[in-house]
């Protein structure tokens, strides 16, 4: 087996992470995979709780546990936005059947947007 440079290994990891994020419906650019450090002050009771969750939950670190909580919050927020849009659609009035002209208009708009993206 050919030995790969560390740079190539890291890039492959990022691609895997990008695919995972896209599969989960989130779209984050590659630069969002850089890690920054944050310090969080917690009372002893919360610190003990977090440490017990890490030990019980199969997390490798407190950071991993916190990242998972943040991802779950992002997902919940995305669902809330989607639900609001669905409710807005339901409250917008009676539905109107789509005609072939409506579908062709949508297709033309998609083609226009796609062609615009290919040029940039």
C-alpha positions as CSV (number, residue, x, y, z in Angstrom):
1,X,0.0,0.0,0.0
2,X,1.4,3.4,-1.0
3,X,2.0,5.8,1.9
4,X,0.1,9.1,1.5
5,X,1.2,12.5,2.7
6,X,-0.7,13.9,5.8
7,X,-2.1,16.7,3.7
8,X,-3.8,14.3,1.3
9,X,-5.2,12.3,4.3
10,X,-6.7,15.5,5.8
11,X,-8.3,16.5,2.5
12,X,-9.9,13.1,2.2
13,X,-11.3,13.5,5.7
14,X,-12.7,16.9,4.9
15,X,-14.4,15.5,1.8
16,X,-16.0,12.7,3.9
17,X,-17.2,15.3,6.4
18,X,-18.6,17.5,3.6
19,X,-20.5,14.5,2.2
20,X,-21.8,13.7,5.6
21,X,-23.0,17.3,6.1
22,X,-24.6,17.4,2.7
23,X,-26.3,14.0,3.3
24,X,-27.8,15.5,6.5
25,X,-29.2,18.4,4.6
26,X,-26.7,21.1,5.9
27,X,-24.5,23.0,3.5
28,X,-21.2,24.2,5.1
29,X,-18.2,25.3,3.0
30,X,-15.0,23.5,3.6
31,X,-13.4,26.3,5.6
32,X,-16.0,25.7,8.3
33,X,-14.1,22.6,9.3
34,X,-11.3,24.6,10.9
35,X,-11.5,24.3,14.7
36,X,-11.5,27.2,17.0
37,X,-11.3,27.1,20.8
38,X,-14.0,28.4,23.1
39,X,-13.9,28.5,26.8
40,X,-17.2,28.0,28.7
41,X,-17.7,28.6,32.4
42,X,-19.9,26.0,34.0
43,X,-21.1,25.6,37.6
44,X,-19.8,22.4,39.2
45,X,-23.2,20.6,38.8
46,X,-23.3,21.2,35.0
47,X,-19.6,20.3,34.7
48,X,-20.2,17.0,36.4
49,X,-23.3,16.4,34.3
50,X,-21.3,17.0,31.1
51,X,-18.5,14.7,32.2
52,X,-21.0,12.0,33.1
53,X,-22.7,12.3,29.7
54,X,-19.3,12.0,28.0
55,X,-18.5,8.9,30.0
56,X,-21.9,7.3,29.5
57,X,-22.6,8.4,25.9
58,X,-19.6,7.1,24.2
59,X,-18.2,10.5,23.4
60,X,-14.4,10.8,23.2
61,X,-14.3,14.2,24.7
62,X,-16.3,17.1,26.2
63,X,-15.7,18.9,22.9
64,X,-17.3,16.1,20.9
65,X,-20.3,16.1,23.2
66,X,-20.8,19.9,22.9
67,X,-20.4,19.7,19.1
68,X,-23.1,17.1,19.0
69,X,-25.4,19.3,21.1
70,X,-24.8,22.2,18.7
71,X,-25.5,20.1,15.7
72,X,-28.7,18.8,17.2
73,X,-29.7,22.4,17.9
74,X,-28.9,23.4,14.3
75,X,-31.0,20.6,13.1
76,X,-33.9,21.5,15.4
77,X,-33.7,25.1,14.2
78,X,-33.8,24.0,10.5
79,X,-36.9,21.9,11.2
80,X,-38.5,24.9,12.9
81,X,-37.8,27.0,9.8
82,X,-39.2,24.3,7.5
83,X,-42.3,23.9,9.6
84,X,-42.9,27.6,9.6
85,X,-42.6,27.6,5.8
86,X,-45.0,24.7,5.5
87,X,-47.5,26.4,7.8
88,X,-47.2,29.6,5.8
89,X,-48.0,27.7,2.6
90,X,-51.0,26.0,4.2
91,X,-52.3,29.3,5.4
92,X,-51.8,31.0,2.0
93,X,-55.1,30.1,0.7
94,X,-56.7,27.3,-1.4
95,X,-54.4,25.3,-3.6
96,X,-54.3,25.8,-7.3
97,X,-53.7,22.9,-9.7
98,X,-50.4,23.2,-11.6
99,X,-50.7,23.5,-15.4
100,X,-48.1,22.3,-18.0
101,X,-47.2,26.0,-18.5
102,X,-46.5,26.4,-14.7
103,X,-44.1,23.4,-14.9
104,X,-42.4,24.7,-18.0
105,X,-41.9,28.1,-16.4
106,X,-40.3,26.4,-13.3
107,X,-38.0,24.3,-15.6
108,X,-37.0,27.4,-17.5
109,X,-36.2,29.2,-14.3
110,X,-34.1,26.3,-13.0
111,X,-32.2,26.1,-16.4
112,X,-31.5,29.9,-16.2
113,X,-30.2,29.6,-12.6
114,X,-28.1,26.5,-13.5
115,X,-26.6,28.2,-16.6
116,X,-25.8,31.2,-14.5
117,X,-23.9,29.1,-11.9
118,X,-21.9,27.3,-14.7
119,X,-20.5,30.6,-16.0
120,X,-19.2,31.8,-12.6
